């Protein structure tokens, strides 16, 4: 990290990713905790607990140097439900576009191959995917901001969210988003490995979630300005050079021995 002139603490991307990797790797030191996350993550609705654990990672980072224990399952579920609600609100438009687009493509392929419905469906899917990327730029910071402040409404405080991104730097933030997206694509590709791909995906899903939580918290905290108080001159203690008697700055002679102040 380094302190910029404006008071913002900047963490380089490579330092951020290295810290997130080292932090996440400690998950494997407690196989029981990792196993619980994996099992919970495959159960619908119950998997809100894993999203809540993601929130706890964000909340405790970067103060903590290791993933937190899994405890207070009710609180984790509530935090995960909040993340689900916020994500749904942000993504409702692209979800509709993707649903309509895929449905149109399927119907066109089955019943109306010459009606151009398939082309329209493909266009809607492409638009939906593009929207998802651009909305996630705001939505991810919104989720982190909500978790850090502890208020659901903070996820829709666009002035604060945008000011956070500006403090980080739009270029730095978008580059970070792209890198996280590429890492996610690489990990998703592992799921296509024959026979064991599904198992790898199952294990890596909660692990990657912890990685993103740590890294996202790091970049969020890099937007926090550090208040630097103006330096105030500390009065220098003055003493008589002959007898050691304390003096005031305005004294011309020592009040004890009467000699002139040097």
C-alpha positions in Angstrom: 0.0 0.0 0.0 1.0 3.6 -0.4 -0.5 6.9 0.6 -1.4 9.3 -2.2 -1.4 13.1 -2.0 -5.2 13.2 -1.6 -5.0 11.0 1.4 -6.3 7.8 -0.3 -4.6 4.6 0.6 -3.9 2.8 -2.7 -3.2 -1.0 -2.9 -1.7 -2.2 -6.1 -3.7 -4.8 -8.0 -1.0 -7.5 -7.7 -0.8 -6.8 -3.9 -4.6 -7.0 -3.6 -4.7 -10.3 -5.5 -1.8 -11.8 -3.6 -3.3 -10.9 -0.3 -6.7 -12.4 -1.4 -5.0 -15.6 -2.5 -3.0 -16.0 0.7 -6.2 -15.3 2.8 -8.3 -17.7 0.8 -5.7 -20.5 0.9 -6.2 -20.6 4.7 -9.6 -22.1 4.0 -7.9 -25.4 3.2 -6.3 -25.5 6.7 -9.8 -26.2 8.1 -11.3 -28.9 5.8 -14.4 -29.2 8.1 -15.2 -25.5 7.5 -14.7 -25.9 3.8 -16.8 -29.0 3.6 -19.7 -27.2 5.4 -19.5 -24.3 2.9 -19.5 -26.8 -0.1 -22.5 -28.7 1.2 -24.5 -25.6 2.1 -23.7 -24.0 -1.2 -25.6 -26.8 -3.2 -28.8 -26.5 -1.2 -31.3 -23.9 -2.6 -32.3 -21.1 -0.2 -30.0 -22.6 2.4 -27.1 -21.4 0.3 -27.9 -17.9 1.4 -25.7 -18.9 4.4 -22.7 -19.1 2.1 -23.5 -15.7 0.6 -23.7 -14.4 4.2 -20.3 -15.9 4.9 -19.1 -13.9 1.8 -20.5 -10.8 3.5 -18.7 -11.7 6.8 -15.4 -11.9 4.9 -16.1 -8.5 3.4 -17.0 -7.1 6.8 -14.0 -8.4 8.7 -11.4 -7.7 5.9 -8.8 -6.4 5.8 -8.5 -6.3 9.7 -8.6 -10.1 9.9 -5.9 -12.1 8.2 -7.8 -15.4 8.0 -11.3 -16.5 7.0 -13.8 -16.3 9.9 -15.4 -19.3 11.5 -18.8 -20.4 10.4 -21.1 -19.4 13.3 -24.4 -17.6 13.9 -26.1 -19.3 10.9 -29.2 -17.2 11.2 -27.3 -13.9 10.9 -25.4 -15.4 7.9 -28.6 -16.4 6.2 -30.1 -12.9 6.7 -27.0 -11.3 5.2 -27.1 -13.7 2.3 -30.8 -12.9 1.7 -29.9 -9.2 1.6 -27.3 -9.9 -1.1 -29.8 -11.9 -3.1 -32.4 -9.1 -2.9 -29.9 -6.4 -4.0 -28.6 -8.6 -6.8 -32.1 -9.4 -8.0 -33.1 -5.7 -8.1 -29.9 -4.7 -10.0 -30.2 -7.6 -12.4 -34.0 -7.7 -13.1 -33.7 -6.0 -16.5 -30.9 -8.3 -17.9 -32.7 -11.3 -16.4 -35.8 -10.5 -18.3 -33.9 -9.8 -21.5 -32.0 -13.1 -21.2 -35.2 -15.1 -20.4 -37.2 -13.6 -23.3 -34.2 -13.9 -25.6 -33.5 -17.6 -24.8 -37.3 -18.4 -24.9 -37.5 -16.7 -28.4 -34.5 -18.6 -29.7 -36.0 -22.0 -28.5 -39.4 -21.3 -29.9 -38.0 -20.1 -33.2 -35.8 -23.2 -33.4 -38.8 -25.5 -32.8 -41.7 -23.9 -34.6 -40.7 -20.8 -36.6 -37.2 -21.3 -38.1 -37.9 -18.7 -40.8 -39.6 -16.0 -38.8 -36.5 -14.2 -37.6 -37.5 -14.9 -34.1 -34.2 -16.7 -33.4 -32.2 -13.6 -34.5 -34.2 -11.4 -32.2 -33.7 -13.8 -29.3 -30.0 -13.9 -29.9 -29.8 -10.1 -30.0 -31.7 -9.9 -26.7 -29.3 -12.4 -25.1 -26.3 -10.4 -26.2 -27.8 -7.2 -24.9 -28.6 -8.9 -21.6 -25.0 -10.2 -21.2 -23.6 -6.8 -21.9 -25.9 -5.2 -19.4 -24.9 -7.7 -16.8 -21.3 -6.7 -17.1 -21.9 -3.0 -16.9 -24.5 -3.3 -14.1 -22.1 -5.5 -12.1 -19.6 -2.6 -12.1 -21.9 -0.7 -9.8 -23.7 -3.7 -8.2 -20.6 -5.3 -6.7 -19.5 -2.0 -5.1 -23.1 -1.5 -3.9 -23.0 -4.9 -2.2 -19.7 -4.2 -0.5 -20.9 -0.8 0.6 -24.1 -2.3 2.0 -22.1 -4.9 4.0 -19.6 -2.3 5.3 -22.2 0.1 6.5 -24.7 -2.6 7.7 -27.6 -0.9 5.9 -29.7 -2.4 3.1 -30.5 1.0 1.7 -26.8 1.8 1.3 -26.8 -0.6 -1.7 -28.9 2.0 -3.6 -27.0 5.1 -2.4 -25.6 5.8 -5.8 -23.9 9.1 -4.8 -21.8 7.3 -2.1 -21.2 4.2 -4.3 -20.0 6.4 -7.3 -17.8 8.5 -5.0 -16.2 5.3 -3.7 -15.4 4.2 -7.2 -14.0 7.7 -8.1 -11.8 7.5 -5.0 -10.5 4.2 -6.1 -10.1 5.4 -9.7 -12.4 4.2 -12.5 -9.5 2.7 -14.4 -8.2 0.8 -11.4 -11.6 -0.4 -10.5 -12.6 -1.6 -14.0 -9.3 -3.3 -14.5 -9.9 -5.1 -11.2 -13.4 -6.1 -12.3 -12.0 -7.5 -15.6 -9.3 -9.5 -13.8 -11.8 -11.0 -11.4 -14.1 -11.8 -14.4 -11.3 -13.5 -16.3 -10.3 -15.6 -13.2 -14.0 -16.6 -12.8 -14.1 -17.7 -16.5 -10.9 -19.8 -16.1 -12.3 -21.5 -13.0 -15.7 -22.0 -14.7 -13.8 -23.7 -17.6 -12.5 -26.3 -15.1 -16.0 -27.6 -14.7 -15.8 -29.0 -18.3 -13.0 -31.4 -17.3 -14.4 -34.9 -17.9 -15.5 -36.9 -14.9 -14.1 -34.6 -12.2 -15.0 -31.2 -13.5 -18.3 -31.1 -11.5 -16.4 -31.9 -8.3 -13.8 -29.2 -8.9 -16.5 -26.7 -9.6 -18.3 -27.7 -6.4 -15.2 -27.1 -4.3 -14.0 -24.0 -6.0 -17.4 -22.1 -5.9 -17.3 -21.1 -2.2 -13.5 -20.7 -2.3 -13.8 -18.2 -5.2 -16.5 -16.4 -3.3 -14.2 -15.9 -0.3 -11.4 -14.7 -2.7 -13.8 -12.1 -4.3 -15.0 -11.0 -0.9 -11.4 -10.4 0.4 -10.3 -8.7 -2.8 -13.4 -6.6 -3.0 -13.0 -5.4 0.6 -9.4 -4.5 -0.1 -10.3 -2.4 -3.1 -13.2 -0.8 -1.2 -10.9 0.2 1.7 -8.4 1.7 -0.8 -11.0 4.4 -1.3 -11.0 5.4 2.4 -9.2 8.7 2.9 -6.8 8.9 5.7 -7.1 12.0 7.7 -3.7 13.6 8.2 -3.9 16.3 10.9 -1.8 19.4 10.1 1.4 19.4 12.0 1.4 21.6 15.1 4.6 22.9 16.4 5.3 21.5 19.8 6.7 24.1 22.2 10.3 23.5 23.0 11.2 23.4 26.7 13.6 26.2 27.6 16.0 26.2 30.5 18.7 28.5 31.9 22.1 27.6 30.6 23.7 28.4 33.9 21.4 27.1 36.7 18.9 24.9 34.7 15.8 26.9 35.9 12.8 26.6 33.5 12.2 29.7 31.3 9.4 31.2 29.4 9.9 32.0 25.7 9.6 35.7 26.5 12.2 35.7 29.3 15.3 37.8 28.7 16.9 37.0 32.1 16.7 34.0 34.4 14.3 34.5 37.2 16.5 32.5 39.6 20.1 33.4 38.9 19.4 36.7 37.0 21.8 35.9 34.2 20.8 36.8 30.6 19.2 34.0 28.6 21.5 32.7 25.9 
